[in-house]
């Protein structure tokens, strides 16, 4: 599955590429930073953190 990473001001939005509802909620100034392809949400989050240079992704206990 593909996921899109968007940035508007200081906030990020990350969601499946085919989710037009969430894309429609983005601010007018939002810019797509990248598209990430991953098999699972956890893998997509891991790749997003790597792309942004953040510390490694740690899933919440309920996601395991």
C-alpha positions, 0 to 999 in steps of 0.5 A: 500500500502507498501512503502520503506524507503532507506538511502544512505549517509545522504539522504533518499528515500521513495517510493511505494514498487512496484516502480522498476524504483525508486529503480533502481535509488538508489545508490549502497550503499543504505540500506533499513531501513524499509517497511511501510504499509499505506492506503494513502501517507499522512499516510505513511509520518506520519509513516515515520516521526515517525520511523525517530524520526522527528517532525510530518508530515505536508502535503503541502497545495497542498496535502490536 
